[in-house]
Amino acid sequence: MIADLLGGNVIIFAIVIFLLVRSFRTVQQGTIAVVTIFGKYRRVLQPGLNLVIPYIEVIFKRISTQNRSVELEFQAVTQDQANVYFKSMLLYSVLNSDEETIKRVAFKFIDERSLMQALIRTIEGSIRAFVATKRQAEVLSLRGEIVAHVKEQIDQALEEWGYHLQDLQINDITFDEAIMRSMSQVVASHNLKAAAENEGQALLITKTKAAEAEGNAIKIAAEAEREAAQLRGQGVALFREEVARGMKDAAREMQQANLDTSMIMFSMWTEAVKNFAEYGKGNVIFLDGSSEGMQKTMQQLMGMSNMMSNQNPNK
Protein backbone atom coordinates (compact mmCIF):
# COMPACT_ATOMS: atom_id res chain seq x y z
CA MET A 1 0.00 0.00 0.00
CA ILE A 2 2.77 2.37 0.93
CA ALA A 3 4.68 1.45 -2.22
CA ASP A 4 1.63 2.20 -4.31
CA LEU A 5 1.26 5.59 -2.64
CA LEU A 6 4.94 6.39 -3.15
CA GLY A 7 4.73 5.28 -6.74
CA GLY A 8 1.71 7.50 -7.33
CA ASN A 9 3.38 10.50 -5.71
CA VAL A 10 6.45 10.03 -7.87
CA ILE A 11 4.31 9.96 -10.99
CA ILE A 12 2.43 13.09 -9.91
CA PHE A 13 5.70 14.83 -9.06
CA ALA A 14 7.17 13.86 -12.44
CA ILE A 15 4.08 15.19 -14.19
CA VAL A 16 4.29 18.46 -12.28
CA ILE A 17 7.97 18.83 -13.12
CA PHE A 18 7.27 18.04 -16.76
CA LEU A 19 4.44 20.60 -16.94
CA LEU A 20 6.58 23.17 -15.17
CA VAL A 21 9.38 22.68 -17.67
CA ARG A 22 6.92 22.92 -20.54
CA SER A 23 5.59 26.18 -19.07
CA PHE A 24 8.79 28.06 -19.91
CA ARG A 25 9.61 29.14 -23.46
CA THR A 26 12.70 30.99 -24.70
CA VAL A 27 12.42 33.56 -27.47
CA GLN A 28 15.64 34.54 -29.27
CA GLN A 29 16.79 38.15 -29.51
CA GLY A 30 15.45 39.79 -32.69
CA THR A 31 12.44 37.48 -32.70
CA ILE A 32 8.87 37.78 -31.44
CA ALA A 33 6.67 34.72 -30.86
CA VAL A 34 2.90 34.72 -31.55
CA VAL A 35 0.83 32.64 -29.11
CA THR A 36 -2.60 31.17 -29.85
CA ILE A 37 -5.14 29.28 -27.73
CA PHE A 38 -7.12 26.66 -29.62
CA GLY A 39 -6.16 28.36 -32.90
CA LYS A 40 -7.14 31.88 -31.81
CA TYR A 41 -4.64 34.71 -31.27
CA ARG A 42 -3.80 35.15 -27.61
CA ARG A 43 -0.69 37.32 -27.16
CA VAL A 44 2.95 37.86 -28.19
CA LEU A 45 6.09 36.78 -26.38
CA GLN A 46 9.01 39.18 -26.24
CA PRO A 47 12.66 38.03 -26.47
CA GLY A 48 13.88 36.19 -23.36
CA LEU A 49 12.30 33.64 -20.99
CA ASN A 50 8.48 33.57 -21.03
CA LEU A 51 5.85 31.60 -19.09
CA VAL A 52 3.04 29.89 -21.01
CA ILE A 53 0.20 27.47 -20.21
CA PRO A 54 1.45 24.07 -21.39
CA TYR A 55 -0.59 22.49 -24.18
CA ILE A 56 -3.06 25.35 -23.99
CA GLU A 57 -0.99 28.27 -25.21
CA VAL A 58 0.78 27.26 -28.40
CA ILE A 59 3.52 29.23 -30.19
CA PHE A 60 1.93 29.68 -33.59
CA LYS A 61 4.81 31.48 -35.35
CA ARG A 62 8.15 33.07 -34.60
CA ILE A 63 8.58 36.39 -36.44
CA SER A 64 12.00 37.90 -37.00
CA THR A 65 12.27 41.67 -36.55
CA GLN A 66 15.69 41.77 -38.23
CA ASN A 67 16.33 43.07 -41.73
CA ARG A 68 15.88 40.58 -44.55
CA SER A 69 17.08 40.75 -48.15
CA VAL A 70 16.16 39.11 -51.41
CA GLU A 71 17.56 39.36 -54.93
CA LEU A 72 15.24 40.10 -57.86
CA GLU A 73 15.70 39.53 -61.59
CA PHE A 74 12.95 40.58 -63.99
CA GLN A 75 12.25 42.20 -67.35
CA ALA A 76 10.43 45.39 -68.36
CA VAL A 77 9.55 47.06 -71.67
CA THR A 78 10.18 50.75 -72.38
CA GLN A 79 7.90 53.16 -74.22
CA ASP A 80 9.84 52.57 -77.46
CA GLN A 81 9.51 48.77 -77.10
CA ALA A 82 13.01 47.99 -75.84
CA ASN A 83 13.47 45.09 -73.42
CA VAL A 84 15.20 46.07 -70.17
CA TYR A 85 16.58 43.50 -67.74
CA PHE A 86 16.91 44.43 -64.07
CA LYS A 87 18.96 42.86 -61.28
CA SER A 88 18.18 44.34 -57.89
CA MET A 89 18.42 43.71 -54.18
CA LEU A 90 15.45 44.26 -51.85
CA LEU A 91 15.97 45.02 -48.15
CA TYR A 92 12.90 44.94 -45.91
CA SER A 93 11.89 44.33 -42.30
CA VAL A 94 8.94 44.20 -39.93
CA LEU A 95 7.55 47.72 -39.47
CA ASN A 96 7.86 47.65 -35.65
CA SER A 97 7.32 45.34 -32.67
CA ASP A 98 3.86 46.61 -31.75
CA GLU A 99 1.23 43.95 -31.11
CA GLU A 100 -1.05 45.06 -33.96
CA THR A 101 1.86 45.04 -36.41
CA ILE A 102 2.93 41.57 -35.31
CA LYS A 103 -0.66 40.32 -35.74
CA ARG A 104 -0.73 41.59 -39.31
CA VAL A 105 2.63 39.97 -40.08
CA ALA A 106 1.52 36.68 -38.55
CA PHE A 107 -1.92 36.32 -40.14
CA LYS A 108 -1.88 38.28 -43.47
CA PHE A 109 -0.14 35.49 -45.37
CA ILE A 110 -0.38 31.78 -45.00
CA ASP A 111 3.39 31.32 -45.14
CA GLU A 112 6.68 33.09 -45.93
CA ARG A 113 6.60 31.93 -49.55
CA SER A 114 3.28 33.69 -50.19
CA LEU A 115 4.64 36.89 -48.64
CA MET A 116 7.73 36.85 -50.83
CA GLN A 117 5.70 36.18 -53.95
CA ALA A 118 3.36 39.10 -53.26
CA LEU A 119 6.22 41.41 -52.33
CA ILE A 120 8.32 40.60 -55.40
CA ARG A 121 5.39 40.82 -57.81
CA THR A 122 4.29 44.16 -56.34
CA ILE A 123 7.76 45.64 -56.78
CA GLU A 124 8.15 44.23 -60.30
CA GLY A 125 4.77 45.64 -61.31
CA SER A 126 5.63 49.07 -59.95
CA ILE A 127 8.96 49.17 -61.81
CA ARG A 128 7.42 47.89 -65.05
CA ALA A 129 4.70 50.56 -64.89
CA PHE A 130 7.33 53.26 -64.41
CA VAL A 131 9.68 51.99 -67.16
CA ALA A 132 6.76 51.74 -69.61
CA THR A 133 6.47 55.55 -69.54
CA LYS A 134 10.17 56.12 -70.33
CA ARG A 135 12.27 55.76 -73.44
CA GLN A 136 15.23 53.45 -73.78
CA ALA A 137 17.81 56.25 -73.66
CA GLU A 138 16.37 57.55 -70.37
CA VAL A 139 16.32 54.33 -68.35
CA LEU A 140 20.05 54.11 -67.55
CA SER A 141 20.03 57.52 -65.87
CA LEU A 142 16.87 56.93 -63.81
CA ARG A 143 18.03 54.51 -61.10
CA GLY A 144 17.28 56.95 -58.29
CA GLU A 145 13.91 57.93 -59.77
CA ILE A 146 12.92 54.26 -60.15
CA VAL A 147 13.75 53.53 -56.49
CA ALA A 148 11.85 56.61 -55.29
CA HIS A 149 8.83 55.66 -57.42
CA VAL A 150 8.77 52.10 -56.06
CA LYS A 151 9.01 53.24 -52.44
CA GLU A 152 6.22 55.74 -52.95
CA GLN A 153 3.96 53.16 -54.59
CA ILE A 154 4.39 50.18 -52.26
CA ASP A 155 5.06 51.71 -48.84
CA GLN A 156 1.33 51.87 -48.06
CA ALA A 157 0.72 48.27 -49.16
CA LEU A 158 3.69 47.01 -47.13
CA GLU A 159 2.49 48.90 -44.09
CA GLU A 160 -0.85 47.10 -44.30
CA TRP A 161 1.07 43.82 -44.30
CA GLY A 162 3.18 44.96 -41.33
CA TYR A 163 6.42 45.44 -43.26
CA HIS A 164 8.59 48.36 -44.30
CA LEU A 165 10.82 48.65 -47.39
CA GLN A 166 14.26 49.65 -46.09
CA ASP A 167 16.08 49.90 -49.42
CA LEU A 168 15.87 48.89 -53.05
CA GLN A 169 19.18 48.76 -54.93
CA ILE A 170 19.16 48.38 -58.71
CA ASN A 171 22.52 46.76 -59.30
CA ASP A 172 22.37 46.13 -63.04
CA ILE A 173 20.35 47.38 -66.01
CA THR A 174 20.90 45.69 -69.37
CA PHE A 175 19.23 45.56 -72.77
CA ASP A 176 19.06 43.05 -75.59
CA GLU A 177 22.38 42.24 -77.26
CA ALA A 178 21.53 44.18 -80.45
CA ILE A 179 20.63 47.27 -78.42
CA MET A 180 23.77 46.99 -76.29
CA ARG A 181 25.88 46.71 -79.44
CA SER A 182 24.25 49.76 -81.02
CA MET A 183 24.66 51.72 -77.78
CA SER A 184 28.37 50.81 -77.74
CA GLN A 185 28.70 52.02 -81.32
CA VAL A 186 26.97 55.29 -80.44
CA VAL A 187 29.29 55.79 -77.46
CA ALA A 188 32.32 54.96 -79.59
CA SER A 189 31.26 57.41 -82.30
CA HIS A 190 30.70 60.13 -79.70
CA ASN A 191 34.14 59.45 -78.25
CA LEU A 192 35.73 59.62 -81.72
CA LYS A 193 33.92 62.88 -82.40
CA ALA A 194 35.06 64.34 -79.09
CA ALA A 195 38.64 63.17 -79.74
CA ALA A 196 38.59 64.76 -83.21
CA GLU A 197 37.24 68.01 -81.81
CA ASN A 198 39.87 68.05 -79.07
CA GLU A 199 42.62 67.28 -81.58
CA GLY A 200 41.36 70.07 -83.85
CA GLN A 201 41.28 72.51 -80.97
CA ALA A 202 44.81 71.51 -79.93
CA LEU A 203 46.05 71.91 -83.52
CA LEU A 204 44.34 75.30 -83.78
CA ILE A 205 45.93 76.45 -80.54
CA THR A 206 49.35 75.20 -81.70
CA LYS A 207 49.05 76.95 -85.06
CA THR A 208 47.80 80.13 -83.42
CA LYS A 209 50.62 80.19 -80.90
CA ALA A 210 53.18 79.47 -83.64
CA ALA A 211 51.76 82.29 -85.77
CA GLU A 212 51.80 84.65 -82.79
CA ALA A 213 55.42 83.68 -82.03
CA GLU A 214 56.44 84.15 -85.66
CA GLY A 215 54.69 87.52 -85.80
CA ASN A 216 56.39 88.63 -82.60
CA ALA A 217 59.74 87.46 -83.96
CA ILE A 218 59.22 89.40 -87.19
CA LYS A 219 58.14 92.44 -85.22
CA ILE A 220 61.22 92.23 -82.99
CA ALA A 221 63.51 91.71 -86.00
CA ALA A 222 61.96 94.66 -87.82
CA GLU A 223 62.34 96.83 -84.75
CA ALA A 224 65.97 95.78 -84.41
CA GLU A 225 66.59 96.40 -88.11
CA ARG A 226 65.00 99.82 -87.82
CA GLU A 227 67.19 100.71 -84.87
CA ALA A 228 70.27 99.32 -86.64
CA ALA A 229 69.50 101.31 -89.79
CA GLN A 230 69.01 104.42 -87.70
CA LEU A 231 72.32 103.85 -85.97
CA ARG A 232 74.05 103.17 -89.30
CA GLY A 233 72.63 106.40 -90.69
CA GLN A 234 73.79 108.31 -87.67
CA GLY A 235 77.23 106.71 -87.99
CA VAL A 236 77.47 107.63 -91.67
CA ALA A 237 76.41 111.20 -90.89
CA LEU A 238 78.97 111.47 -88.11
CA PHE A 239 81.61 109.96 -90.38
CA ARG A 240 80.86 112.47 -93.10
CA GLU A 241 80.89 115.27 -90.59
CA GLU A 242 84.30 114.22 -89.27
CA VAL A 243 85.65 113.83 -92.80
CA ALA A 244 84.45 117.30 -93.71
CA ARG A 245 85.96 118.75 -90.52
CA GLY A 246 89.25 116.98 -91.16
CA MET A 247 89.40 118.10 -94.77
CA LYS A 248 88.61 121.66 -93.73
CA ASP A 249 91.36 121.71 -91.09
CA ALA A 250 93.83 120.11 -93.48
CA ALA A 251 92.99 122.64 -96.19
CA ARG A 252 93.47 125.53 -93.76
CA GLU A 253 96.87 124.25 -92.69
CA MET A 254 97.99 123.75 -96.30
CA GLN A 255 96.86 127.24 -97.21
CA GLN A 256 98.85 128.60 -94.30
CA ALA A 257 101.86 126.61 -95.58
CA ASN A 258 101.30 127.96 -99.14
CA LEU A 259 100.65 124.40 -100.44
CA ASP A 260 98.15 123.27 -103.02
CA THR A 261 95.03 121.88 -101.36
CA SER A 262 94.60 119.36 -104.16
CA MET A 263 97.26 117.31 -102.43
CA ILE A 264 94.68 116.45 -99.82
CA MET A 265 92.44 114.93 -102.45
CA PHE A 266 95.39 113.12 -103.98
CA SER A 267 96.34 111.68 -100.60
CA MET A 268 92.76 110.52 -99.99
CA TRP A 269 92.69 108.97 -103.41
CA THR A 270 95.86 106.99 -102.84
CA GLU A 271 94.57 105.82 -99.44
CA ALA A 272 91.40 104.66 -101.12
CA VAL A 273 93.34 102.71 -103.73
CA LYS A 274 95.42 101.17 -100.95
CA ASN A 275 92.27 100.06 -99.10
CA PHE A 276 90.89 98.60 -102.30
CA ALA A 277 93.99 96.48 -102.63
CA GLU A 278 94.05 95.36 -98.96
CA TYR A 279 90.36 94.49 -98.48
CA GLY A 280 89.24 93.61 -101.98
CA LYS A 281 89.47 89.84 -101.22
CA GLY A 282 90.29 88.96 -104.81
CA ASN A 283 87.61 91.09 -106.41
CA VAL A 284 88.62 92.85 -109.63
CA ILE A 285 88.45 96.66 -109.43
CA PHE A 286 88.95 98.71 -112.57
CA LEU A 287 90.51 102.19 -112.15
CA ASP A 288 91.23 104.76 -114.82
CA GLY A 289 94.99 105.20 -114.52
CA SER A 290 95.33 107.88 -117.19
CA SER A 291 96.26 111.48 -116.35
CA GLU A 292 92.88 112.64 -117.62
CA GLY A 293 91.11 110.14 -115.40
CA MET A 294 93.14 111.16 -112.36
CA GLN A 295 92.46 114.85 -113.10
CA LYS A 296 88.76 114.15 -113.43
CA THR A 297 88.71 112.23 -110.16
CA MET A 298 90.58 115.01 -108.37
CA GLN A 299 88.08 117.56 -109.63
CA GLN A 300 85.21 115.44 -108.32
CA LEU A 301 86.85 115.11 -104.92
CA MET A 302 87.52 118.81 -104.68
CA GLY A 303 83.95 119.58 -105.70
CA MET A 304 82.68 117.27 -102.97
CA SER A 305 84.98 118.95 -100.46
CA ASN A 306 83.74 122.41 -101.42
CA MET A 307 80.13 121.24 -101.15
CA MET A 308 80.72 119.87 -97.62
CA SER A 309 82.44 123.12 -96.62
CA ASN A 310 79.47 125.14 -97.88
CA GLN A 311 77.03 122.88 -95.96
CA ASN A 312 79.03 123.31 -92.71
CA PRO A 313 80.28 126.93 -92.78
CA ASN A 314 80.76 127.08 -89.00
CA LYS A 315 83.01 123.98 -88.80
C-alpha positions, 0 to 999 in steps of 0.5 A: 500500500505504501509502495503504491502511494509512493509510486503514485506520488512520484508519478504526480511529481514527475508530471508536475515537473514536466508541466513546469518545464513545458511552461517556460519558453525561450524567445531569441533576440530579434524574434517575437513569438505569436501565441494562440489558444485553440487556434485563436490569437492570444498574445505575443512573447518578447525576447527572453524567458516567457511563461506559457500554459502548457498544451493550452498556449501554443507558439503559432509562429516566430517572427524575425524583426531583423532586416531581410534581403532578397535578390530580384531579376525581372524584365520590363519594356520601355515606351519605345519597345526595348526590353530592359533587364533588371537585377536588384536587391530588396531590403525589408523588415517588420515595421515595428514590434507593436502587437497590432503590427505583429498580428498583421505579419503573422496572419496576413499570409499563409506562409513566408513563400506567399509573402515573398511572392506578393512582395516581389510581384508588387515591386516588379509591377511598380517598376514595369509601370514606371519603365513603360512611360520612359524611353530606352535612352532615359532608363540608364540615368533613372536609377534613383527615380525608379527607387523613389517611385517604387518606395512611394507606390508600395510603402502603403501596401507594405504597411498594411502587411506589417512590413517596411521597405528599407532599401531597393538597390538596382545593381544592373540594367541591361538591354538586348544584345543588339541594343547593347551593341548599337549603344556601344557604337553610339558611345564609340562614335561620340568618343571619336567625335570628341577626340577629333574636336579636341585634336582640332582645338589643340592643332588650332591652338598650336598653329595660333601660338606658332603664328603669334610667335612668328609675328612677334619674332618678325616684329622684334627683328623689324624693330631691331633692323630699324634701330640698326639702320638708324644707328648706321645712318647716324654713324654715316652722318657722323663719319661724313661730318668728321671727314668734312671737318678733317678736310677743312682743317687740313685745307686751312693748314695747307693754305697757311703753308702755301701748299696746293690743297689738291694734295689732300684729295690726292692723298685721300685717293691713294689711301682709297686705292690702298684700301681697295687692294688690302680688303678687296678679297680677290675682287677685280676693281677697274681704275682709270689710270690715265692722267685725264682720269686722275684729273677728273677724279681730283676735280670730283673730290675737290667739288665734294669737299667744297660742297661739304664746306658750304654745308658746314660753314661754321666747322 
